[in-house]
Amino acid sequence: MDLHNIETYLRPSSLEAVQDWKQGWAWLAGGTWLFSEPQPALNTLVDLEPLDWSAIEVREDYLAIGATCTFSQLLDYPWLPEWQATSAFKRAVSALAASFKVTHLATIGGNLCLALAVGVMAPLMVLLDAIYEIWSPSAPPRLIAAKDFQLGVQKTALQTGEVLRRVLIPQTSLYWSTSVQRFGIAATDPALSLVMAAHDSTSSQTRISLGACVAAPCLLEFSGFPIHEQVVAATRSLNWLQDARASAIYRQHITEVLIARALEELRK
């Protein structure tokens, strides 16, 4: 939709060109959410596209995914066969139940910074032990663990004027086998629960990341494959979401079912 209250549109050639960040300004990446509803609090959009950030870089110890990398770029990249965990990228995007337009315009950074409970990239990056690189026009870059970035529904650790620059995934995490499980009232409805699990056959460690059923991604870690009682004990104290679509008890039950399915898939 048109945003009639936007007065200024900036296309900086560098981050340093963006000075004196003001109230009512917002970074623009893919814009799939930004242009989906009125934004009465905004008056200026700062477009990230001219910065020409690389989408994907393979470094010595990390896989670097640029914040402006689109879902389609992530899916189309020729991943190494031994990086088993990259199969979770496709399954996570499928769990979003997004349209062709969204997958070709929406960005990884946008999905993370929007910080919706139903976001698919946040629990995946938590699962893969990722680190986020944060840039600011007026301060040095800083790093933050993915598990500490999303604080709640549409709440993140970003300070005024800061922008997510890239996601750094340890290459060691890419060798883990993964499972992505989703449950919603319908395939195209927002998920009521997302469960993403990973297992390392070398160390026998298991990670389980929860989304959609809690306000911010939650990571559970086990020294092997957990039994049902361990899962129940680990999730008992979680603050489950509750709304008109599902109660907290229902979300908890569904999540336990999805965890069992994920663990069964990882054992095969």
Secondary structure, 3 states (H helix, E strand, C coil): CCCCCCCEEECCCCHHHCCCCCCCEEEECCCCCHHHCCCCCCCEEEECHHHCCCCEEECCCEEEEECCCEHHHHHHCCCCCCCHHHHHHHHHHHHHCCCHHHHHHCEHHHHHHHCCCCCCHHHHHHHCCCEEEEEECCEEEEEEEHHHCEEECCEECCCCCCEEEEEEEEHHHHHCEEEEEEECCCCCCCCCEEEEEEECCCCCCEEEEEECCECCCEEEEECCCCCHHHHHHHHCCCCECCECCECHHHHHHHHHHHHHHHHHHHHC
